[in-house]
Amino acid sequence: MDLSLIVVLVIVLALFFDFTNGFHDTANAMATPIATGAMRPKVAVALAAVLNLIGAFLSTEVAKTISGGIIREGDGGVQITPELIFAGLMGAIVWNMVTWLFGLPSSSSHALFGGLIGATIVGVGVGAVDFVVVLDKVVLPALIAPVTAGVVAYSATKLAYWITRRPDGWPNGRGGFRYGQIFSSSLVALSHGTNDAQKTMGVITLTLISVGAQPAGSGPEVWVVFTCALAIALGTYSGGWRIIRTLGRGLTEVKPAQGFAAETGTAATILASSHLGFALSTTQVASGSVIGSGLGRRGSKVRWGTAGRIGIGWLLTLPAAGIVGAVAALVAGTGPVGVAIVTVVGVAVIALIFWLSSRNRVHAANAIKPVPVQGRSEVAASGHAVAIDKRRKKETTRRTS
């Protein structure tokens, strides 16, 4: 296949992956403010899209990790070829679409890493993958970041409820956290742009380096930064309502103070990791924060069955995307016909998933039903409900006597 044609094909596929990353991860920033009613669904995703766009321009450290860290350079330069990158992207996209169909907030980042690693092992060999970088920059952050975000969110939730604690019958002012959520969720969306959009930048840069269009070790070009930022912003604006439903209601019932705490923990963790060049999963961080906030509020219940399904999805993401990427690399390695076959099969699978999703459509109107605003504390509200019930019983007794 003509070299320029395969490069263009890889860039187009990479931007489509960036688009799926956007709608797959919209929930990371906007599920909790939508669940608490802090923002209307369509306003929330529009704001997230704009901030993803801005965030993509703030840093390129994660892009450098992907373009010059995971795949080793051989004697003749980077060993991976555009065909292998193409195969890895196909593995990542297919897994992203499958988990989106089932509403699982899996990691788009790990899907990308898994697809690239699987394709590289098949096409070049195990030695072409720098597993030390994979361990330091991918695996360890995947284990540490969700726990860190969960602890931060748990502590913040405890602190928020302690500060706003009032005697029964007094207004607690926790509804004000809804306004705080506008800021905290915006910070998550901004930090998501600084981390996730860069992964596609890194893939495109890696492709250009592999064909000699850029020197090894260089960062993404300006046009790469702009197109990747635009792609993830468009994907974010499209919604991703299935995963918003899971994070906004599936793990725990989110109150405004919880949502603010969860978003703060998520943003702090992602921004710190982006600065250090850790290509972590923003989805795992957001899920850890939601669970931590659920544990931090007294009387709240974490749905561990849903959390377990999400955890299984996390464990399967790297190997599943790696297997798809490896199979795609085997076929694409046969030449232009192989690349064409992978393209046709991939498009058919994606079309099938979209068709299946249309049979049970989730959209802005039915994704989440926001919790109504309560001016009093939950304990006081419960007491008020009991008092009403007692008055009704007394009236019934008088009528019957």
C-alpha positions, 0 to 999 in steps of 0.5 A: 500500500502507498505509504502516504495512503496508509498514513492518512488512513491511520490519522483518520482512524486515530481521530475517530478513536479520539471522537469515541474517547470523547463520548465514552468519557463525557461521564467522567466530568458531567455525570454527577452534576447532571445527576444532582441537577446542577446543570441541564444535560445538554448544557453540561455536555456542551460545556465539557466539549468546550473545556476539553478543547481548551484543555488539549492545548495546555500540555503535551507530556502524555503525548510524548509518553505515547509517541516516544516511550511505550514503543522502543526505537531500534537501530533504524528508528521506531520499529512500529509501522503505520500498518501496526498502528492502524491495527492497534487503533482498530482494537481500541475502537472496537473495545470502546464501542463494545463497552459503550454499548453496555454502558461500562465506563471502561478505560479508553486509554487502556484500550489504546495501549492494549491495541498498540501493544498487541499489534506491536508484539505480533508485528515486531516482537515482544522486545519492541515494547518497553514494559518498564515504561508501561509499568511506570506510566500505565500500570502503576497509575491504573492501580494507584490513581483510582484509590488516590481519587477515592480517598480524596473524594471520601475525605472531601465528602466527610469534610463537606458534611461535617462543615454543613452539619446543622440541628434538625429542622435547620437549613443546611445549605448543601444545595449550594454545592450545586453551584460549586459543582459547575466549577468542579465539573468544569475543572474535570472536563479541562483536565480530561482534555489535558490527558485524554486528547493527548493520547491520540496526539501521541499516536499520530505523532508516533505514526509520523515518526515511524515514516520519517516525517518527524524526528524521533523524540519530537512532540506533536505538531500544532495541526495535530494538537488542533485536530485532536482537540476538535475531535475529542470535543465533538465526541464529548458534545455527542453525549455518551449517555449510556455511561453517564447513566452508569456513573450518575446513578449506577454506582451510588445516589449522588447528592450535591456535596458528594458530586462536588467532592468526587469531581474535586478528587477527580480533577486533582488526580488527573491534573497531577498525573498529566503534569508528570506524564502519566497516561492514566485512565480518567474513567478509572479516576472518576469511578474511584471518586464516585465510590469514595464519595458514596462511602463518605456520605452516611446512609449512602449505599454503593452498588458493589455489583455494578462496581464489580462489573466495572472492575471486570471491564477494567481488567479485560480492557488491556488484554481484550483490546490487545487481542483484537489489535493482534488479530488485526495486525496479523491480517493487515500485515499481509499487505494492502488487501489485509488492510482493506479487510480489517477496515471493512470488518471494523466498519461493519462491527462499529455499524452493528454496535450502533444499530444494536444501541438504537434498539434501546436508545439512551439520550439526554431526556432519559439518561438520568432523573435529577434529584430534587432540591431539598432545603432541609437536612435529610434527617429533618426531611425524614422527620417531617415525613413521619410527622405528616404520616402521624397526622394522617393516622390521627385524622383517620382515627377521628373520622372512624370514631 
